[in-house]
Amino acid sequence: MAPPTQILHGFLAPCLLSLLEAAPDYGLALAQRLDAAGLGTIPGGTLYPALMRLEKQGLITASWQPSTAGPARKYFEITAAGRVALASHREDWAAFSRAVGAIMGQDPTDPARPGSTPGPEHGTKGFS
């Protein structure tokens, strides 16, 4: 199941940087890798603007490379600044995923759960 579009937009840039960390790649191949990872089909109207934003921010560079299967392809490569940004994204993701996991993974009646309200078994009276 692919994530909802609103969630994907917040995580697409770090995912692209992470894929490009391993090796330079071109747009269609990146889209296929994202799909294979479980993010579903990423339309070109979402993918390419994200790549252009990363390029404008200096986090990736682009160059045209000849292709044996047709016209030249535009390959994207992570920059040193992109690696620094990716490290920061990874730290942010770790903290965010821990927080969400703590909220969503706990028993809703657990008094230690953030925002929990003890039920009748914890000394409160039920509705009459």
Secondary structure, DSSP 8 states (H G I E B T S, - for coil): ----HHHHHHHHHHHHHHHHHH--EEHHHHHHHHIIIII----HHHHHHHHHHHHHTTSEEEEEEEETTEEEEEEEEE-HHHHHHHHHHHHHHHHHHHHHHHHHSS-TT-TTSTT----GGGT-----
